[in-house]
């Protein structure tokens, strides 16, 4: 809390020395040429004798607060021993807050805090290590787990330049930062803070919505809850998200022509900024300012706060009734919003925080001369003349009664508040508790001593030292100072009465303008994250002209649909037309809930694959069901095909959606163009200039890591496995077909997975293809290290890495150089085409029409082939920026860790095929694995799947998996070999020929003989005149199927989409025939099995099927 008091502390009599680790003597300040002091050294430092037996404190050391000490280098600084013992723990690592060379600035209102250089990976890693060491120590976690976590952080920083803190790390950092806050008196409550994680919020509208939620939650009807909300972390090369307001709730300050102020003078700057953005207040003393939010690469937006979110306390006095006549008021809760958080090398610039008021804070707000300056009026009403002699102490008398009124009013309104004596006593308890715990207490004496207590407060006599201890909250500069406001006509100065009248009129139109930002709710349902990515991109586009909120269907109450204005669904389809798992409950409520959606506008973008019979079926269900419930379709259903590419469909749909919304709400074309800019698909010359510069760099030192727990493994932090077996499973091969068993060495105590889970593989492009591309681009130093650095322009893309890399590594590990180019990439290619005819051709293809689709299907060009088809001269930086990143490939795990400890097996078909244009193409991941030699390092990570065995081993199961669909089923019977009292297991396997591709035959035979498999049926499609498939074998064993289902058995189907669809139809036929029910009832029966997770499918990715589809289409 602010304070103007500065008084001498008790004289220390001894001094002691504190050593710090070796570093640059001052990494924060450059030495002054004329200074005889060490760089950054506190001017009072030499006043303390280094002779610990004859310490002497010169008189000037008592004139102000104790200096801010910097203990970050190898020198031994001497400070008073009492302070060293009481304020700083022996292992405290601190850095300067605001020490100047020849004077102490500790009494300044605004301090120059040193925050983290997040662009320097070494700094990020150093601070991450310091924070995680403290976190694991205080949480009493093992050193082994700390080492594991640090290795994970190292890998992520190496990949991205930063890392994503876990919620536990973030939550505790917020609390410790409060514990370290030198200007806060109420830190005894530090461990009770509530932390709300909003790091995935991406639009200003969502930030505002979360701020309202914070206001409501923390206010808690007056029983205030200390809360902090944390928004997205700051990223290198991107402006940070910001809330302009110093506090979420502030009163406006209107400066008058005569220099006087109506309202709160401390908020004049914010008020004028809000007015420039279009806000118009009523001109009263207590107008609530709007919240101004600015997201990266976007204009600032203001939002009026609904009254129901604002708790206001009217000020009255227990004795003097005239206090009410003064019509004083204040907010019930202080929501500080101009602070950031630095923690472990990560910075957050948008972290609104609240505690509760101390009475003297409000008395200063209302009484200080630079604020509302109400003390003279209060003194007059008390009968004390403000113009009288100073000895009348009219200020003290008025301030005393104002404090009494504030405490009385809050207590009367049942709103949390603390008086300054109770707060001081609490701080003393905090001080003692922290030192008992072996921790130092950074403390700003000037701010902590209550302004109206003086020496009556124990804090007045407490010797304190101040330093910056991380994690820490730090103040942010007001963004409006350098903001390019929209031009407005100057309004003539008017009287207050005229301003109020004009304000009512202008406010009406301003409110109407705000109301035109119609509400749009974007709902998504996803299994792989694809739909969520499209939903977030859609939200960015819509945020240019509407108030948008994004929500997972899983966490959305379908009943709220009735209150929405516009609902847009982005949904994937799982398996054979089902909803993703996160959309199951939402679907049920649409089907069974009695919803009335009249008046609600909607549109649906469905994602799926045309390889499935029920292409994008869940999107189709949402589209039809919303209409059945009374909602009005504003845009036709769009379906994005995973095979042909959904990007062009999405962009066409975006344009169509814009037209529909514009017809509905009359938007401007400028809004559309701004939306495209936000989305990053704006057409124009900016699309052809790289926002990054390729600069030489030193290679990053490699670090050997032991694996962290499997839950922490992901694409950014993969586990490095070792190839120990790579064998052919086919009995006969002619060079065109190959099915491999891949065995990788892992530590199964660390890499946790279950049978049926998926294994993500980070593949590498073929060396021959990479070298061909390097030759085409004429890269002179493919193995020299470079780094991509922002060139100062507005970047709407994220580089594939912020750490040093070689060009060969970029094309081998990071970038996709095999997938057919998307239309937007061809547009860039067209700009740099060497031949005019190629430029025209590429521009036509870039339109994404049927011509493009036919061209892509015919050529399926890799990047080297594209350069051959269309010679271009494109800057390397731009190529690296525009190329898509390499995607993870997922395979079903085909081994049990119980049977093969410290191993994980994959069973995969190797993709090789000729395109219709005659080019030989290779699947990236399958060929990478197939060609890997013994000892090759493979980056992997597990992903949990619902395709898992029943919890009760006695449950009977049916396993259906032709070809490589046998992979997860193999892991099942291996797992059951180590379980007791297992139920029956029937296997239905299919392949071409017994002599060609009956994979794992000996294992299946052995499992049948030992009883692990109670029944085995194998279908050979080419060993007889008539082709036989697993569907035929299932029909033959219809009684067995019914027996398993009658005993609550589970069915598992794994294979390609066509097979999975046929198998499901076969089960429907069996159920319909055996139970003598209708086709519709059999469908419901199957739906119930799926819902109960008794019918589970694991359907192949589209790679191999894509190749087959191309060949089928073109003969």
N, C-alpha and C positions, 0 to 999 in steps of 0.2 A: 504494500500500500504506500502511496506517496506521503512524504513527510518533509517538513522544512527545518526540522530541528537538527542541530549539529553541536554536540557538546563533548568536552574532553573526558576520556575514560580514566579509570584509575591507573596510577603510574605503575608500570611493570618495573621490576628491580633486577631481573636476570635476563640473560639472552641465551639462545641455544642455536645450534647449526642444523640445517636440514639439507641433505644431499639429494640431488635429482639425477635421473639417468642421463647418459651422454646424448646430446642432441645439439642442433644449432642453438647458440645462446638465445636467440630470439627469432622464431620463425614467423612472427606476426608483424613486427615493425622494423623498418629500415633505420639504421643509425643516423642521427642528426650530425652533419659535418662539424658543427660547432660544439657539440656536446662532449663533455669529458666523462659522461656516464656510459656504462654498458648499454647496448641497444635494448630498449624495452625495460630497463631497470627502473624501479620505482624511485622517485627523487628523495623519498624519506629513508631509503634503504641504508645509505651510508651514515645516517644519523645514529644508527645502532652500532655500538662498539662490537668488534669481533672478539674482544677480551671478555670471555664469559664470566670472569670474576670481578670485573670493574665496569660493568655496563653503565652507560650514561645516556639518558634521553634528553636531548636539547629541548628547550621550551617550545620551539615552533612545532614540534611533533604533537603538541596538545591542542593546536588551534583547530583541528578538524578531525574527520574520521580517520581511522587507521588506513594505511595504503593497501592497495590491491597487489598481492604478491604473485610473482610469476615463478613457479618452481618447475622449470622444464629443461634445465641444462645441467652441465657437469659441475658448475660452480657451487660453492657452499654459501648460501645466503644466511645471514644472521638476523634473526627476528626475536622479539621478546619471548622468553621461554613459556610464560603463562599462556600466551596466545598460541604458541606452537603446541602446547600440551592440551589446551582446552578446545582450540578451534580446528586444528589440523591433525588428522590421524597419521601415524607413521608412514603408511603406504599410499597416502593421497597423491595423486598425480593431477596437477592443476595447471591452468594457463591463464594469462592475463585477461581481465575483462576490459579495462580502459586505463591502463597506466601510461602516463605521458612522461617525457624525459625530464622536465624541469618543474612540473607542477602536478598535483593530484586532482583528478577530475571526478572523484567518487561521488560528489554531490550533484552531478548533472542529472537532469531528468531523463535524457536519452543517452544510452551507453553504446559504444561501438563494440559490439560483440563479435568475436572471431568465430565464424562457423566453418563448416567442413568444405574443403575443396573436393566436391564429388566428381570432378572431371579427372582426378588423379587416382587411378586404381590402387596405388601403393598407400595413399592416405586412407582410402576406403577400407582396405584390408587391415591397416594398422588400428584404426578406430573400431572396426568390427571385432578384432581380437580383444581389445581392451574392454569393450562392452560385454561381449559374450563371456569373457573370463569372469567379470563381475556378476553377470546374470546367473551363470552356472554355480558360482560360489554361493551367492545368497539364496538360490533355490535349492542348494545342497544336492546338485546333480553331479554325476561322476566326471572325472577328468577324461575318461575314455569317451563319454558322450560329447564332451566339449571338443575333443580332438575330431570326432566324427563330424560335428556340426561345422567346425572351422574349415574342414576339407570341403564340405558341401558349399560353404560360402565362397571359398576360394574358386571352386569350379564355376560357380554362377557369376562371380565378378569377372573371371577370365572370359566367360562367354558374352556377358552383356555390359560389363563395366560397373554394375551395381548388383544388389541382391534384394530379394523380397523377404522381409522379416516375417517370422511366424506371428500369429496373433499373440501368443504368450510373450514373445520377445517384445513386440510392440506395446502390449498392455503394461508390462512391467517397466519398460522404458518411460512411458508416460508418467507412471507413478514415481519413479526414481527422479525424473526431471523435475517433478513438483518438490520432491524431497530436497533437490539441489537448488531450488529457486531462492536466491539470496534476498529477494525483496518481499517474500511472502511470510507473514507472521503465523499463518494457520496451518503450517506444514505437519503438525502432529496427526492430521487426518490423511496423510499421503497414501497410505496403503489401502484406503477405502474408496479410492477413485473408481468410477465406472468408465470404461473405455469402449467407445462405439467405433467399429472399423468400417469406414466408408471408402476404402482405397480404390474400389472398382467403379466409383461414381465418375461419370465422364461428361455430363452436361451441367450447365449453370442451373437449369431448372431442377435437376436432381439434387444439386448441392443445396439449393434453397429449401427443397422439400425435406432434406435431412437436417437442415438447420431448424426448421419448424419442429421436427421430431425431437431434436435435442432440447429446444425450448420447453416443449411439453413434458418430456421425460424428466428433465432436471428440475423444473419448477415443482412438479409433484404436488400441486395444490398448496404450496407454501412450505412443505416439509422438504427442503431443498436437498438434491442429491448432487454431490460433486461429480462432474462429468466432463469428459473431453471427447470430441469427435475428430477422427483423423481421416483426412481426405488423401488423394493420390500423392505419392512421393515425387520429389523433384527429379527430373530426368535431364541428363546432359543434352544441350542443344535445343531444349524446349523451354519456353517460359513457364514458370510454375503457376498452378492454380492459386487464385488469391481472393480473399474477402477484403474489400476496401475498408470497411468500418473498423474502428478501434474496438468497439463492442457491438454485438448484434443488436442490442437495444440502446439507442442514444437519442437524445433530444436535439433537434435542429437549432442552429444559431444563425439568425438573420442580421447581417450587418446593415445598419441604417446610414443614410447620407451624412448625418451629423457625427458618425463614429460610434454611436451607441449600438447596443446589440439586443435584439429580442430573442430570448431563448438562452441556450448554453454557448457562451463564447468559445469554449474549447472545441466546438464542432463546426465553426464557420467554414473551414476548409472543406470538410466532408459535405456540408450542406450545399456549398457552391458547386462542388463536383456533381452531386446528385441532380442539382438543377440543370447543369449543362447536359446531363444525360436525358433530361426530359421530365424529371420529377418536379412536382409543384406542391409545396406545403401550404398550410392554412395561415401561417404567419403568427401563430400563438407562441406562448412561452414554452409549451410542452408538446410540440409536434414530434411524433416518432419518425425518425429517419428511415428510409427504405434500406434494405440490405443490397449492397452493390457487389456483384460477383463477376469475376473475370477468369475464364478458363483459357488454357493454352491456345494461341492462334485465333482467339475470338474477341469480339468487342465486349466491353463491359455491359452488364445488364443490371437493371434495378428491379427490386421486388418489394412491394408493400407487404407489411406483416399484418395478417389478420388479427383483429383485436382479441380474439379468444386465446391467442398464444402469448399475450402480454399480461403479466401480473403487475399491477400498479398499486402502490400503497399511498393513501392520502395521509398527509402529515397533520396530526393533532397533538395537543398537549394535555397531560392529566390535570393541569391546574388552570391554564390560560386558554379560554375558549377562542380568543381572537386568532390563535394559530390556524384554525380552520378557515377563517376569513381570508387568510393570506393565500389560500388555495395552492399550497405547496404539495408536490407529489414526487415520487421516484419509483423506479422499477424495483421489483422485489428481488431480482437476481442479477448479479453482474456476469455478463457473458463476454469475456475478453476474446476478441477475434483477430487481432493484428499480430498474433504471435506464431512463430514456427517452432518446430521441434527438430533438434539434431541428435541422432542416436546411432551409435555404431557405424558411422560412415554413411548413414542414410539421412536425408533431410526431407522434412514435411513442411510446406509453407502455408498450409491451411489447416489449422488445428484449433478451432474454437473451444474455449475452456471456461468452466464456471466453478466457483465455490459459493460462498455467501458473503454478504456485506459485514464489515465491522462498522459500528455506528459512526466512528469518526470519519470514515470515508465519505459518508453521505453528508455529514455536517460540513465537510470541506467543499463538496460539490455545490451545496446550496449557499454556503457562507463565504468562501474565499473570494477575494476581490476580483480575481481573474475568471471567476465562474459566475454564479448567479448574484453574488454580493448582497445577500439578504441580511447580514448582521446589523447594518445600520438601521434598517426598518424594524428588526426585532428589538434592538436596544431602545429605540424610541418608544415602542409599545410597552417596554418594561419600565419606562420612566427614566432612562439613563440617556443623557445627551451625547450623541456620537461626536459632536463638535466640542465637547468639554475637554478638560485636561487629560493627558494620557493616564494619569494616576487614578482616574475613575475606573479604569479597567473595563470599559464598556464592551470591548471585544470579548473578553473572557466571560463576562456575565451573559452576553447574548449567545455565545457559543455553548455554554453550559446548558442553557435552556433548550437550545436547538438540539443538542445531543439527547437530552431527556425526552424531547418530543419524538425524535426518530426512534429511539428504543421503545417508547410507549406505543407508537403507531404500528411498528412491525409486530410487537407482541400482541397487540389488540387484533391485528389482522391474521395472526397465527402464521407469520412468515419468519423463517429462520433468520437470525441475526446474532451477532456477538458483540458485547461491549469490549472496550480496549483493555480493561484490566483483566478480564477473563482470557482474552486472546493472548496477552503478555504472559500470564501464568501458564497457558497451554504451550507457548513457545519455550519457556524455561523447561517444562517437562520434556518437550521434544529435544531440546539441547542436551539434556542429561541422558536421555535414552539413546541418542545417536552416538554420544561419546562412549556410553557403556557398550555399544555395539562395535566400537573401534572405528567409527566413521567421523570424518570432519564435517563441520557445518558452515558452508559458505553463508555469510551474513552481511547485508548492507545496513550498517548502523543508522544511516541517515533516513532510510525508509522504514526500518523496523520500529524505531522508537515512536510511540503514538504521539500525534501532534499536540494533544491537549493534556498530556499526563506529566511531561517533564521528568524530573527526578523522582516523582512518585511511582514511576514504573520501574520494575527491576531491569528492564532492557536498557535504561539510561546508563546503568553502571556496568553493563556487560561488555567485556572486551571482545571484539569481533574481528575477524579477518574475512576479506571478500575475494573470491576468485571464481573463474568460470569452470564449473565441474560438469562434465558431460556424463549421461544425457542431460540436455538442457533445453529449456524454452528460451527463445530469443525474440526480441521485437522486430517487426517488419516495417520497412519504409512505406509510407503512403503511396500507393501506385498512381494516384491521380496527379501527382506532381509532374510526371513526364508523359501523361496520357494525351493522345491526339483526339481531343473532343470534337464532335461534329459541330460544324459552323452553325451559329444561331444569330439571328438579328438581335442587336442590342435593344433591350427594353428601357424605356425612359424611367427615371427614378420616380416613384410614386410614394405617397404618404403611406403610413402603416395601415390606415383605414382603407385606402385605395388598394393597397397590396392584398389586404384580406379579402376585399370584394372580388378583385381580379383573380385571387387565388382560388376562390370557390368555383369560378367559371373555368379557369384553366385546369384545376384539379379534376373537374368533371370530364374534360376532354382527355386529360392524361390517363385517368382511370379507364376511360373507354378504349384508349390506345392499348393499355395493358390487357384489358379484357379480350382484345383481338388476338392475343397470344393464346389461342385455344388449346385445351388440354388434349394430349394424345398419350395413350397408354400403349406401350409396346410390350407384348408378351412373347416369350420364346420357350421352346422345348427342345432339348438337345441331348444327344448321347456322346458326341465327340467334341462338342464345342463349336461346330461349324455354324449352327443356327444362332448361337449367342453372338458370334462375331458379326454375322449379318445384322442382327438386332442392334448391336451397339453402333454399327456403321449407319444404320437407318436413323437411329436416335441422333447421331451427330448431324446428319443432313436436316432432319426435322427441327432441330434446336435453333436453326437460323430463323424460324418464323413461328414456332409453336412451343408451348410448355410441355416437355416430353419427360416421361418417366419410364424406365425399363425394369422389367420384373420377370423372374423365372416363374413359369406356371406352377411349379411345385410350391412356391412360397406365396402365391396369390390366392386370395379368397374369391372364388368365382361369383359369389353373391355381389361383389363390388361392381361387376359388369353393368349392373342396372344403373349405376350412378356415373358411368363413364360417358365422355363426349365422343371420342373416337378411340377405337381399339384396333390395333394392327398386330396380327399374329405372325410370327416367323417360326416355323416348326419343321423339324425333320421327321422322317418316318423310320421306324425301327422294325427290322425283320420283315415279316410279310404283311405290311400295311398297318402295323401297330404304332401306338404312340411311344415316344421315348419314356423311360421310367419316370422322369420328372413330370410327365404330362398325364399319367394314368389317372390320378385323383381328379385333376381338372376335367378330363374327359368324362369321368363318371358323373361329376356335378352338372356338366352340360346335358348329359343323357337323362339323369334322374332328377336333377334339381328343377324346381318350378320357377324358372327365371322368365322375367318379362323384359326383353331388351328393346322394346319400342323406343325410338328416339336415339338409339345408339348407332353410330356409323362404324363400319368395319371394313377391313381388307385383310387378305391372307397371302403370305408368300410361303409356299411349301417347298421343302427340299427332299430329294430322294434320288433314286437311281432307276433308269429305264431298264436295267437288268431285272428288276423285280416286276412281277405281274401287276401288283398294286402300287404303281409308281406314285410317290408322294401322297399316299392314301390318307395319312393323318391330316395333312393340310387340306385335302378335299373334304374330310369329315368336318373340320372346323368351319370351313367355308359354308357348307350346306346347313350345319346345325345352327350356326349363328343366325342365318336367315330364317330358319324354322322358328327360332325363339323371338323373332320380331325385329332383329337388327337390320339396318339398311346397308347393302353392299355399295361402297363408293368406288370400288375398283375391282375388276375381275380377278379371280384367283390366278396367281402366277406360280409356275412350277420350275424350280431349278434342278437341272439334271447333273448329277455327279459325273456322269460319263462324258457328256458333250461339253460340260463346263457350265456352271451356274452364274458366273460373273456377268456375262452379257445379258442374261435374263434378268438378273437383279437390277442392272443399270436401266434397262428398258422399263422395268416395273417402277423404279424410282421416278422416272420421267412421267409415266402414266399416273402414278399416285399423286405427283405434284399437280398435274392438270386437274385431277379430281378434287383435290383439296383447295386449289385456287378457285375453281368454279364454286366450291362450297363457301369459301371464306374471303374471296377476292384478295389474294396476296399479290405482291409486286414481283416482277421479273427479277429485280435486284435481290429479293429474298432467295429465289431459286439459285441464282448464281453464287450467292454467299454460301448457301447450303452445299453446293457442289465443291466450293473451295474448302469448306470444313471437311467434307468427305474425302477430299484428295483426288477427285476425278475431274477437276476443272480442265477444260481444254484451252490450250493457248501456249505461248512461248515458254511460260514458266515450267511447263511440263517437260521441256527439253533442256533444262539447265540443272545440273546437279546441285543439291544443297549441301554437299559434302566435298571436302578436298582430300585427296590421297597424299599423305605425307609420310616420308621415311620414319621408321621407328625402330627401337631396340626390341629384340625378341623378349617375350614374357618368359620368366624363369619357370620351368616345369616343376610341378610338385607331385610327389607320390602320395596318394591318398588311400586310406582304408575306407571301406564303404560305410556310409551312414545308414540308419535304419531304412527299410524299404519304403516307408511312408514318405520319406523325404526325397526319394528318387523321382526325377522327372526329366523332361527333355533338356532343361538347362543344367541339370546335374546328373548325368547318366552314370551307371555303374560300368566299369571297364572289365569285361569278361575276357577269357582266353579260349581260343579254339583248340579243342583237344581231339575232336573226331569230325570228319566230314566225309560221309560214305554214301555211295549210290544205293538206293533201295530197289530200283527196277531190276528185274532179272535179265531183261533184254533191252538194249538201248541202240538206237540208230543215229544218235547225234542230235535228233530233233527234240526228244523228250528226256527229261531227267527229273527224278524225285530224290531229294537228299535228306538224310538224317544229320542234323547239325547238333553237335554236343559241345557245350560251352562250360568251362570251369568257372564256378562261382563259389562264394561263401554263403551257404544257405542259412547260416546263423545270422547273416546280415541282410542278404537279399531274400526277403520273405515273399513267397508266392504260394498259391494253392493250385491243385489240378483244375484246369478249365480257365485259369486266368490267361491274360494276353501278355506277350513280351514285346515291348517297343524296341525296335532296332533303328539306330541312327546309321544309315548306310553311307557308302562312299561311291561317287561316280567312277566309272571305269578309267584307269590311268590313260588308256589309249585315247579315249574321248576328250579327257582333260588336255592332254598334250596337243591334240588336233586343234582345240580351241585356242590354246596359248600360241600356237603357230599362226593361226589365222589373225589373231590380234597383235602378233609380233611383239609379245611381251619380252623385253630384254632381260629382266631380272625376276623370273617367276618365283624364285625362292628367297628374295629379299623381303624384309619385313616392312609393312606399312600400317598406317592407322587411318581410319576415316574420321575426319574432324569437321564439325559444322562450319560452314563458311560465312555464317552470319545471316544467311537468308532464312526465310520462314520454311522450316522443314515439316512436311506432312507425312513423312515416312520415318521409320526407325531402321538404322543400319543393322546388318546381320550380326555385327559385333562391334563393340567399342574398343576392343583390345587389339594389340598388334597381331597381324596375320600376313601370310604370304599369298600371292595371287594364286599359286597352285593350291594352297589350302582352301582358299575361298571357293574355287571351282570344284574341288574334290569333296569337301565336307559340308560346306555351308549353303551353296546355291544350287538351285534346280536348273540343270542345263539339258534335261532330257524331255521334259513335258512340252507339249505343243504350246506355242505362244498365245497369250490372251490378246483380244483386240486392242486393249490399251497399250500393250507392249509393241504391237505392230505399228501403232500410231507414232511411237517414239522412233522405231526403225525407219518409218517413212520419212521422218524429218531429216535423217542422216543418210538417206539413200544416195548412192553415187550416180545412178542413171535415172533420168527423168521418168522413163517408162516404169521402172521399179517403184518410184515414188508414187505414181498414180495407182499402180496395182496394190501396193501396201495400204494406201489410204482407203481404197475400196474394201479391202479385207478388214481394215480396222473398224469398219461400220458394224461388224458383227452380224451380218445378214446371212442368208442361206448360202451365199457364195463362200463366205468364211467357213461355215460348217462343212461344206463339201470339200473345200481345200484342206482343212485340218484333217478330216477323215482319210483323205487320199494320201497326204504326205506324212502326217504325224511327225513333223520335223523336230529334230533335236536342235540345240542352239548352233552347233557347227554346220548342220545342214541348212539352217535358216540363213547363215552368212553365205553359204554357197549359192543358195537360190537368189538371194538379194544382197549383193555386196553393199556394205554400208561403212561409213567412217564415224563411229560413235565414240565419244570420250569414255575411257575406262571407268572413271568415277561414276558416270551416269549409268553405265551398264551394271556395275556392282549394286547401284542403288535400286534399279528398276527390276532386276531379276528376282523372281520369287525365291523364298528360302526352301531349302531341302526339307521335305516332309518326313516325319517318322513313319515307318512301316510296322504294322502290328501283326504278330503271328500267335496262333494258339499254342500254348505250352503243351508239349506232348510227353511229359515225364512227371513222375511224382518224386518230390524231395525225400520221401520216406524210402523209396527204392533206390534212388540215385542221389545220395547226399552230396552236396557241393558240386552238383551238375544241374544244368537245365537243357532239355532237348527241344528241338524244333523239327517239324516234318513239313517240307515245303516243295512245291513244284517250281522248277526253274523256268522262267519265262524267256523264250526266244521266238521271234516270229518275223515274217516278212510283211512289210506294209504293202498296200495296193500299188504304191509307186516303186516297189521292188527293193526297198532298203531293209537291211537286216537290223532289227531292234532288239534290245535286251532289257529285261526288267532290272531296275536299279538294285533293289535290295536282294532279290533272289540270286542274281548273278554275283553280287558282292559276297554273299555268304557261300555260294557254290564254289567260287574261285579262291576262297580264303584258305591259306595253308595252316598247318599245325603251328600254334603259337601266335597266330594273328590276334590282335586286340580288337574286340568288338564292343561298342558302346551300346548299352541296353538299359531298360528300366521296366519294371512290371506294372501292369494296369489291372486292377481288380475287375472281374466280370461276374455277372449273375449266373453264368453257365457253370454251376457248381453242384457237387454231389449233395444229396439230402443229408440233413444233420443226423438222422437215424440210419446207421449202416444196414439195418434190416429191411429198409424200404426197397421193394423191387424196382428195377430200372430197365428201360429199353434204350439201346444205343444204336443210332442210325448215322452212318458216315461213310460214303463212298470215297475212294481216292484219298487225297490228303485230308479229307474230312475226318479221317481216322485219328488225326493228331491229338485232340483233347480227350477222345475216348480212350486212347491208350493210357493217358495219365490217370484216367478213372480206374481202370482195372488194376493198374499198378498200385494205386492208393489203397484200393480195397483188399489187396493182398496183405496189407499190414493192419487191417482192421478185423475185429472179432464179430462173429454172428452176422455176417453179411447176407443180404437177401439175394434173390435170383437176379441175374443180369443177362439179358438177351442182346446179342450183337447182330446187326444187319449191315453187312459190308458189301460194296460193289466196286468192280474194276473192269477193265477190258477183257483180260485173259488171265487164266491161272498161271500160264507159263511166262507172262510178260510183266504184270504189275500188281500181283497179289503181295502187297507190301506187309511186312511184319507177320508173314504166314506162320513161321515157327513160334512166335510169341503167342499168336492167337490160338494155335493148336495146343500149346502148353497150358494156356489159361483155360481152355475147354477141358483138358484132361484133368487139371487140378481142381476144377469146379468153380474157378473164379468167374468163368462165363458159363452159365447154365444152358445157353442155346446160342448157336452160331449159324447164320444163314449168309451165304456169299452169292452174289449175283454177278455173272460174267456176261458182259454185253456183246462179246465177239467170239465166244467159244462155241456157239450153236447158230443154227440158221435163223432162229428168232432171238432178237435181243432181249435180254432179261435185266431188269433193273431192281434196285432195292424196293421200289414200290410193289413190284410183283411178289417179292419174297414176304413183304408185310401182309399182303392179301392172303398169301398161303398160310400165314400164322395168325389169322384174325382172332382165333380163340385165345391164343397166348396174349395178344394185345389186350383183349378184354379182361383176361385174368389179372394182368398187371395193373390195369386201370381200376378194377374193382377192389384191389388191395392198396389203393392210394399210391400206386406207383408213379414214377416220374419218367418222362420221355425226353431224350436228348438227341437233337438233330444237328449235324455239322456238315457243311458242304457249300456248294455254290447256290446262287439264288434260284436258278431254275429247278434244281433238285429239291431244294427246301420247299418250294411252292408245291411241287408234285407230291412230296411226302405228306405235306399237311392235308392235301386233298384226299390222299389215300386214307389217312386216319379218319377223316370226316366220313368217308364212305363206309369204313369198317364200323364206326360208331352208329351211323344211321341204320346200317343193315342189322347189326347185332341187337341194338336196342329198339328197333322198329320205330324210329322217330323220323320226323320230317327233316328235310335238308336245313331249314331255318333253325330247327332245334339242335341239329348237329353242329351248326356254326356256333350257337350259344354255348354248347358243351365245350367246344374247343376254346372259346374265349374264356370260359371259366377256368379251364386247365391252365391257360396262359397267365391269367390274372393270379392264380394260386401258385405260379411258378412251378407247375408240374409239367408244363410243356415248354421246353427251352430250346432256343436255336442259336447257333453260332455260324453266321453266314460269312462266306469269304468276302474279302475286299474286291474291288472291281478290276484290278490290274489284268489278270489273266482273262477275265471275261470280256474286258474291253478289246483285247487283241482278237478274241474269237468273234466278237460282234463285228469288228471291222472286216475280218475275212469273210464272214457270212454276207455282209452287206455288198461287198464288191466282188464276191465270187472267188 
